[in-house]
Amino acid sequence: QCCREAVKFAASQRYRNNMNQIKQMFELQQKLNDATNGTIWTEGATKEGRQISWLRCIYMEAAEAIDSFNWKHWKDLEAKPDLENAKVELVDIWHFLMSEAIHFGDAGFAEIYNDMKPERDTDPEKLVEILEKIIAISASANVDQSQNSLYQLFALFFQAIAHMEMDVPELYKRYLVKNQLNTFRQDHGYKDGSYVKMWGEVEDNVIAFKIMDENPDLTPEQLYEKLESAYPA
């Protein structure tokens, strides 16, 4: 009985932790989009009047994720899949998926994660199949705006990260790095072209992930401060 109660308590604690981290990611994405595009972005356009298509962003990133795998029958026949880059692309998809949910007016789709028991393996063929479904559904919904594809897209996304053996804590860590780096870029001239992406001989994202690996318990604010300290004069 005590063992069963302990298991139930642990499961309940994981659920709360997962939901808290997902909630924080939505809040960070809202803040980033507000700062980058103006608060009008939830109506479908930036403060400069540019139309926003989060669904197009999703299927373009999914296509880039597929390119992390050796699918071309005419070249690099023995090449290994770039699983690390696939994870980077999945986190980019997550940025845009949350943005579409906020734009739609309902962040509750993330609850799907706790209702799923997806397979956990790194079978490239299965992951590519999931990514192709994401492309098909998001592209179709982008053409026909009357479609609500979010339930399917969230479910497919959580299947995809499971196939990469990622859980919510790892997604949170990876998202936090990209979110704060994107915020940092915007604050330091990314739009006008004055931002320097190469920090010495490596790209900024490499340094950002290194900082997080060395300090896994950083808050978003602390990570931003460390980026500020590391940015070259």
N, C-alpha and C positions, 0 to 999 in steps of 0.2 A: 504494500500500500504506500509506504513512504517513498519507494523507488518510483512508483507511478506518479505520485504527486510532484516529485522532483523533476521528472521528465516534463510534466505538464507546465510546471513553473518555468523551466528553461525555455520551452516552446513559446510560452506567453511573453517571456522577456525578449526573445529574439524577434517576435512579432512587433513589440513596442519599439525596439531599437530600429528595426527595418522601416517602420512607418515614420519614426522621428527623422531618420536620415533622408527618406524620400520627401517628407514634408520640407525639410531644410533645402533640399536640392530644388524643389519647386520655388521656394522663396528666393533663393539665389538667382535662379533663371529669370524670375520676374524682375528682380532688381537690375540684372545685367541688361535685359531687353529694354527696360525703362530708360537706363542711362545711355544705351547705344542708339535706340530708335525713337525715344520720346514716349510718353505714356499713351500716345495715340496708337501705338503699334497693335494694341488689342483689337482695334477696329480694322486692321488689315493693311496698314500703310505706315511708313516711317514718317518722322517729323519733316523730312525733305520731300515727302509726297511719293516716295517709291513704294510700289505695291510689294507686299510680302507673300511668299508662298512657302510656308513651312513644309507642306507636303512634298514640294519639289526638292527642298533641301534634304528631306528624309530619303527620297529615292536616289538622289545623286550620291549621298554618303553611302548608301547601301551598295551602289555600284562600285564605289571605291573600295569598300570592304571586300567585295568579291574579287577584286584585283589583287588582294593579299594572298590569294590561293593560286596554285599552279593549274589553271583550267585550260590554258591555251594548248591545243594539240600540236601546234606547229613550232613551238620553241621551248627552251628550258625544261626539257622533259623530266629531268631529275631534280628540279628545284624544289626546295622545301617550302611549305606555306609560311608566310610571315604572320604568325599568330599575334605577335605584339602589335603590329600595325592594325590587324583586324580588330583588336580590342580598342585601339585609339579611334577607329572609325565607328565602332559601336557606341562609344561615349559621345561622339559627335551626333550620331543619330538620336541619342537620348536627349541632348540639348534641344533638338528640333521637335522631338516628340512631345516633350514637356511644353514647349512654346505653343505647339498646335493645341494642346489640351487647355492651356490657359486662355488662348485666343477663343477656343470653343466655349469656354466658360465652365469647365468641369475638370478638376484635377483628380477626381475620384477613381479614374481608370487605373491608377497605380495600385489600388487595392487588389487588382487581379493577381499580383505577384504572390500574395499569400494564399490564394485559392489554387495555385498550380503546383504540380509535382513533376516538372519537366525532366527529361533525361539529361544527364551530365556526362558528356564525352566531347572529344575534339575531333569528331569525324568530319573532315572538310566537306564531303558531299552533302551531309545533312545540313551543315551550316549554310552552305551556298544555296541550298534549296529554300531554307527559311528566308534568307536575304532576298532571293528572287520573288518570294511571296510578298515580302515587304515592298519591293519595287512595284509589283503588279497592283497591289491594293492602294498604295499611296498615289501612284500615277493615275489610276482610274478615278480615285476620289478627287484628285486635283482637276481632272477634266470635268467631272460631274459633281459640282459643289453641293448637290442635294444629298450626297452620300455621307453617312457618319461612319468613318472607317476606324475610329480611335480604339474601340474595344479590340478589334482584330489586330491592330498594329501594336498595341501594348502587349497583348498575349504573345505575338510573334517575337517582339523584342525580348521579352523575358525568356522565351525558349532559346533565342540566340545567345544570350549571355550565359545561360545554363550550359549550352554546348561548348562555350569557351571556359566553362568551370569558373564563372564569376558569380559571386553572390552580391547582395546589396552593399555590405561593407566595402568590398573591393570597388564596386561601381561608384560608391560615394567618394572614396579616396581618389579615384581617377577623375571623376567629375569635378571634384573640388579643385584639383590642379588646373584642369582646363578652364574652369569658370574663373578662377582668380587670375590666371594668365591672360584670358580674354579681356577681363576687366582692366588689368594692368596695361595691356596693349592699347586699349581704347583711351586710357588716361594719359598715354605717352605718345600720342600722335599716329596711331595706326591708320586712321582714316585719311589724314593728309600726307601720309607717306614718310613722315619724319622718324617713325619708330625704327629702331635697329633690332632686327630679328636674330642676327648672329651675335651671340655674346662670346667674344673671343673666337674660338674655332668651332663652336657647337651652337645649335639652335636653342632658342630660349626654352622650348618645351622640354628638352633634355635636362636642362638645369633645374627647371621647375619640378620635374619628377624626381630628380636626385635630392632636392631639398626635402620633398615629402617623404621619400624613402628613409632619409636620415632623421626625420622628425615626424613620425607617423601620427602623432596626436595633435598636430597643429590645428588651430581654428582657422577659418577663412581669413580673418584679419591678421593673424600671425604669419600666415603664408604670404599674404600680400606684402607685409613688412619685410620679409626675407627676400622677396623678389626685388623690392625697392633697394635693399642693401646690395644685392648682387648685380643690379643693372649697371653696365659700364657707363662711365661719365660721357 
